[in-house]
Amino acid sequence: MAYEQESHHHPKVQFPLDPDSYKIIDEIGVGVSAVVYKAECIPLNSTVVAIKAIDLDQFKVDFDKIRRETKTMSLLSHPNILNAHCSFTVGRRLWVVMPFMSGGSLQSIISSCFPDGLSEQCIAVVLKETLNALSYLHNQGHLHRDIKAGNILMDSNGCVKLADFGVSASIYESNSGYGSGSSTSSSSMMLSDMTGTPYWMAPEVIHSHTGYSYKADIWSFGITALELAHGRPPLSHLPPWKSLIMKITKRFRFSDYENSSDKHKKISKAFKDMVAACLDQDPSKRPSTDKLLRHPFFKSCKGNEFLVKHVLHGLPSVEERFRVSKIHNKANIDDDIEEESGSELVKHRRISGWNFNEDVFQLDPVFPGESSVDDSVVKQVRFGGETIISERVVSESSSLNLNSPEGQSSLVSTPPSEEQQQSDNTVNAETMVGGLMTLKKSLDDQRQKVTDLINLFGGEVINKEDQTMQLIEKLRLELEAERQKNFELEMELEFLKFQVSGASNTDDND
Ligand SMILES: Nc1ncnc2c1ncn2[C@@H]1O[C@H](COP(=O)(O)OP(=O)(O)OP(=O)(O)O)[C@@H](O)[C@H]1O
């Protein structure tokens, strides 16, 4: 076994390092590459634990690195950080045994019980505790790299802990290669290897000029704030690749997250101001964790009992919620399939630009022919005293045209106005290539997810997909052969021409 078993800390309580000591009770979550179980540790009085089983086949695992990092992580200790009990490999999976947090993740809480988000008072408690954890990590010289509601867990006392730091983080990281002091300097390397969904990713991580820094954690923290407030991260109504394009083309702004369903939601000035600071495009302008902790939004913040009363009270168990969400997801997939066949045209129409809709605080797509794209005005929206939106949307003829091969949609922008050019980086080739690589990765991930789901609900479609792929491959080969033949014929023709002209030349000479 390449990875030695590792008991993480607390020498008093030794969690056993073999799978047989654990009795799996229920599935409580699935991530991109892991399944999370509720289990009992039999030799330890059947202590309830959570086990995250990570599929190692998906990662280029560097066991030495994981071992080193888990050692370091186990030395970290903070009331708002969830430390794993131990970890060991089981076949091709890494089991990370950790305390069971009965409330589950904030993501699972909001998605099943608070679809329109939590109240600001609850958010303040959750974020403050998260910030305590993040501040501790940053002050110890560590980055989290995956701040999101899915990684913030709550126990039965309303205590909030930041998770997915340590073993799993180091796996994802060893795969991603971005990070402090990393020898990976090629941005395309960093991007092509990047894992995870992009909604929480800071623009500079995608652009990759500077790589990941503390301030990228702050960006993700800001996105998480919006996620808690609205029940989902900004742009999540778009597929990940589109959210990426919007960021690459700098079309992502703070207000993009607003959708018409929450337009009546009252958001306090302090909250807007705090989030706007975290989501500054310029990392150096984003506040540090310590500065954030002093922000007025966290003044007169309630305690954990408040969360027990307003969030946990009456909440179904995490396993129950997971069961329901699984059924719900399946229903959604069915809906999508139906919708796809019915309104394909609408969904696959090309988009010629984006118009900022001030009334509903969102970006509306503009379809070719509707010609409502204002191609002369630089739109600016002021928000909390700062200019958040500075958008120039122009007609189709000019510059960047990301036309997907399927002709699904395209985003079009023009060269920025002079004053914009000074402040805005224009999209360069490196950025585009990097971004597209990330995009490809994201699409691959999505494809994998869809494949997994299809497998889960019966594999028939897979065969169709396989057949289609085979057909495409066959056609590609045929096309290639055809091209080769054409080429040979052309060469032959050239040769004949040459011979003919050579012959006539000699004739002339004669
Ligand atoms: N220690 C734990 N106690 C209780 N529930 C947990 C625990 N760890 C994870 N979960 C539940 O399992 C779900 C999935 O966890 P996981 O970390 O795999 O997912 P994720 O962070 O949403 O996805 P990703 O793999 O993209 O990071 C969480 O949303 C949470 O509800």
The ligand as an ORCA input file, in Angstrom:
! r2SCAN-3c Opt
* xyz 0 1
  N     -18.416     15.283      8.727
  C     -19.636     15.309      8.177
  N     -20.730     15.174      8.947
  C     -21.958     15.192      8.401
  N     -22.211     15.357      7.097
  C     -21.166     15.501      6.280
  C     -19.820     15.480      6.763
  N     -19.005     15.646      5.717
  C     -19.781     15.776      4.631
  N     -21.082     15.683      4.953
  C     -22.238     15.768      4.057
  O     -21.901     15.179      2.821
  C     -22.106     16.117      1.758
  C     -21.071     15.890      0.683
  O     -19.794     16.175      1.197
  P     -18.566     16.417      0.238
  O     -17.494     17.023      1.046
  O     -18.274     15.204     -0.542
  O     -19.272     17.344     -0.782
  P     -19.025     18.749     -1.342
  O     -17.996     19.477     -0.537
  O     -20.368     19.354     -1.516
  O     -18.499     18.335     -2.754
  P     -17.053     18.374     -3.387
  O     -16.651     16.951     -3.551
  O     -17.301     19.067     -4.670
  O     -16.159     19.135     -2.444
  C     -22.023     17.478      2.410
  O     -22.764     18.423      1.682
  C     -22.581     17.223      3.798
  O     -23.981     17.416      3.828
*
